[in-house]
Amino acid sequence: MRKNIVAGNWKMNLNRTEGIALVEDVLAKLPSDNNTHVVLAPSFVYLHKVAKMCANTSKVVAAAQDCSANKKGAFTGEVSASMLASCGARYVVLGHSEKRANFAESNEILKTKVGQAFRNDLKVIFCCGESLSQRESGVHFDWIKAQISESLFQLSSEEFKNIVVAYEPIWAIGTGVTASTEQAQEIHAFIRNILVGQYGEEVAENTSILYGGSCKPSNAKELFASQDIDGGLIGGASLSSDDFVKITQSF
């Protein structure tokens, strides 16, 4: 059975003191009977500390926000997958729309990054999604299918068990606009159907697919009630312990 997952992507926010306080608050406020798998993705510089703080609980783990496509070497400013694993990361977020747009990440580059993550035993939260213009022109289904197939379909069925897919409607990230529940469910069902075609029913049904577009306490319960929405990749709301914990309890 696939996991219900709520992942907090801090992006480039919070200083060290604020980050530590946020983790302390989240750990304190999560109920003891929490059945949601919680992932925290801080900046690289806090990753080791956050991972260490979460080490005593099995339901909260640390993720990196990215990794290099290179194994090691003269790549100033880059952070390798092996470095992330050595700092205690369990997941890495790859293909976020901001990385695709601001750093021209192609599907081919992301395919390489996925390989680096897997070689270092990191699970991958793989992001995909369309812009407003792509949705309005009706190419969004083909666009999302290409993002997934070109970056992930080199994986075996066994390897794919370590993939979590996150759907990001780019037009709803940081805008305060949220895709309707119907729009979100439609895409999530489409993604699961793509996985059925490549890997079969069992793998598809056991893959968690997260919604990543302005999810907050006020809409999380409705979104998460949908058949194919298994949680959220949370941006702004993950910076508030109250909001974030409320979202984790929205199933």
C-alpha positions in Angstrom: 0.0 0.0 0.0 1.4 3.4 -0.9 2.3 5.9 1.7 0.6 9.2 2.6 3.5 11.7 2.4 3.7 15.3 3.3 7.1 16.9 2.3 8.1 20.4 3.4 10.3 22.2 0.9 11.8 25.2 2.7 13.4 26.5 -0.5 15.9 29.4 0.3 14.3 30.4 3.6 15.1 30.4 7.3 18.4 31.0 9.0 19.9 28.2 11.2 18.2 29.3 14.4 14.8 29.6 12.7 15.3 26.2 11.0 16.2 24.4 14.2 13.2 26.0 16.0 10.9 24.9 13.2 12.0 21.3 13.3 11.7 21.3 17.1 8.1 22.6 16.8 7.1 20.1 14.1 8.5 17.2 16.1 6.7 18.4 19.3 3.4 19.0 17.6 3.1 15.9 15.5 0.8 13.5 17.4 2.2 10.3 18.7 -0.2 8.3 16.4 0.9 10.2 13.3 0.4 7.9 10.3 1.7 10.3 7.7 5.2 10.0 6.4 6.8 13.4 6.9 9.8 14.7 4.9 11.7 18.0 5.6 13.8 19.5 2.9 16.0 22.3 4.3 18.8 24.2 2.7 22.0 22.2 2.1 23.7 23.9 5.0 21.2 22.7 7.6 20.7 19.2 6.2 23.0 17.3 8.6 21.5 19.1 11.6 17.9 18.4 10.5 18.7 14.8 9.7 20.2 14.4 13.2 17.2 16.0 14.9 14.9 13.5 13.1 17.1 10.4 13.7 15.0 9.2 16.7 11.7 9.1 14.8 10.9 6.8 12.0 8.1 9.0 10.5 10.1 12.2 9.9 13.1 12.2 7.6 15.3 14.7 5.9 15.6 15.4 2.2 17.9 17.5 0.1 16.4 20.1 -2.3 18.7 19.0 -5.2 21.8 17.1 -6.1 24.6 17.4 -8.7 24.5 15.4 -11.8 28.2 14.7 -11.3 29.7 12.1 -8.9 32.6 14.4 -7.7 35.3 16.7 -9.0 35.9 20.3 -10.0 32.3 21.5 -9.7 32.5 24.5 -7.4 29.3 25.1 -5.5 27.8 21.8 -6.4 26.7 19.1 -3.8 26.9 15.5 -4.8 24.4 12.7 -3.9 27.1 10.9 -1.9 27.6 14.0 0.2 23.9 14.2 0.9 23.7 10.6 1.9 26.6 11.0 4.2 24.8 13.9 5.9 21.8 11.7 6.7 19.4 12.6 3.8 16.9 9.9 2.9 15.3 11.7 -0.1 16.3 14.2 -2.7 13.9 16.5 -4.5 14.6 16.6 -8.3 13.1 18.5 -11.2 11.4 21.2 -9.2 9.9 23.8 -11.5 12.2 26.5 -10.1 15.3 24.4 -10.9 14.0 23.6 -14.3 13.3 27.3 -15.1 16.2 29.0 -13.4 18.9 26.5 -14.2 17.7 25.1 -17.5 17.4 21.6 -16.2 16.5 19.2 -19.0 14.8 15.8 -18.8 18.2 14.3 -19.7 20.1 16.1 -16.9 17.4 14.9 -14.5 17.8 11.4 -15.7 21.5 11.6 -14.8 20.6 13.1 -11.4 18.2 10.3 -10.7 21.0 7.8 -11.4 23.3 9.6 -9.0 20.6 9.6 -6.3 20.0 5.9 -6.7 23.6 5.0 -6.7 23.7 6.5 -3.2 20.6 4.9 -1.8 18.5 8.1 -1.9 14.8 8.0 -2.6 13.7 10.6 -5.2 10.8 13.1 -5.0 10.5 13.7 -8.8 8.6 16.9 -9.8 6.7 17.4 -13.0 4.1 19.9 -14.1 3.0 22.5 -16.7 2.9 26.2 -17.1 -0.3 28.2 -17.6 0.4 28.6 -21.4 1.0 24.9 -21.8 -2.3 24.1 -20.0 -4.2 26.7 -22.0 -2.8 25.3 -25.3 -3.7 21.8 -24.3 -0.2 20.3 -24.5 0.1 19.7 -20.7 -0.6 15.9 -20.8 2.1 15.3 -23.4 4.5 17.6 -21.5 4.1 15.8 -18.2 4.3 12.4 -19.9 7.6 13.4 -21.5 9.0 14.7 -18.2 8.3 11.4 -16.5 9.2 9.0 -19.3 12.4 10.7 -20.4 13.8 11.0 -16.9 12.5 7.9 -15.1 11.6 5.1 -17.5 15.2 3.8 -17.6 14.5 2.5 -14.1 13.5 -1.1 -13.4 10.2 -1.9 -11.6 12.2 -2.6 -8.5 14.1 0.7 -8.7 10.9 2.7 -9.3 9.6 1.7 -5.9 12.0 4.4 -4.6 10.3 7.2 -6.6 7.7 9.5 -5.3 6.1 11.7 -8.0 5.1 15.3 -7.2 2.8 17.1 -9.6 3.3 20.9 -9.7 1.0 23.1 -11.7 3.5 25.8 -12.2 0.8 28.4 -12.5 -0.2 27.6 -8.9 3.2 27.8 -7.1 3.6 30.7 -4.9 0.7 32.5 -6.6 -2.0 31.7 -4.0 -3.9 30.0 -6.8 -4.7 26.4 -6.3 -5.7 23.9 -9.0 -9.2 22.7 -8.3 -9.6 19.3 -6.7 -10.9 18.0 -10.0 -8.0 19.5 -12.0 -5.5 18.0 -9.5 -7.1 14.6 -9.4 -7.3 14.5 -13.2 -3.6 14.9 -13.6 -2.7 12.5 -10.7 -4.9 9.9 -12.3 -3.2 10.5 -15.7 0.2 10.1 -14.1 -0.8 6.9 -12.4 -2.1 5.6 -15.8 1.3 6.4 -17.4 2.9 4.3 -14.7 0.5 1.4 -15.3 1.5 1.5 -19.0 5.2 1.3 -18.2 5.4 -0.8 -15.0 2.0 -2.4 -14.5 -0.8 -2.0 -12.0 1.1 -3.1 -8.9 3.9 -0.6 -9.2 1.6 2.2 -10.2 -0.8 1.6 -7.3 2.1 1.6 -4.9 3.6 4.8 -6.1 2.8 7.9 -4.0 1.9 10.9 -6.1 1.9 14.3 -4.3 0.3 17.6 -5.1 2.6 20.6 -5.1 0.7 23.8 -5.8 -0.2 26.2 -3.0 -1.4 23.4 -0.7 -2.4 24.8 2.7 -4.5 23.7 5.7 -7.7 25.2 4.2 -7.6 23.0 1.1 -5.4 20.0 2.1 -8.3 17.8 3.4 -10.3 18.1 0.2 -7.3 17.5 -2.0 -6.0 14.5 0.0 -9.5 12.9 -0.1 -9.1 12.4 -3.9 -8.4 8.8 -5.0 -5.0 9.5 -6.6 -3.6 12.3 -4.4 -1.3 10.8 -1.7 -0.1 14.0 0.0 1.7 17.2 -0.8 5.0 18.8 -1.6 4.5 21.9 0.6 6.3 25.2 0.0 5.2 28.3 1.9 3.0 26.5 4.4 5.9 24.3 5.5 7.6 27.4 7.1 4.8 27.5 9.8 4.9 24.5 12.2 1.1 25.0 12.9 0.2 25.0 9.2 2.5 22.2 8.3 1.4 19.9 11.1 -2.3 20.6 10.2 -1.6 19.6 6.6 0.0 16.3 7.8 -3.3 15.6 9.7 -5.5 16.2 6.7 -5.9 12.6 5.4 
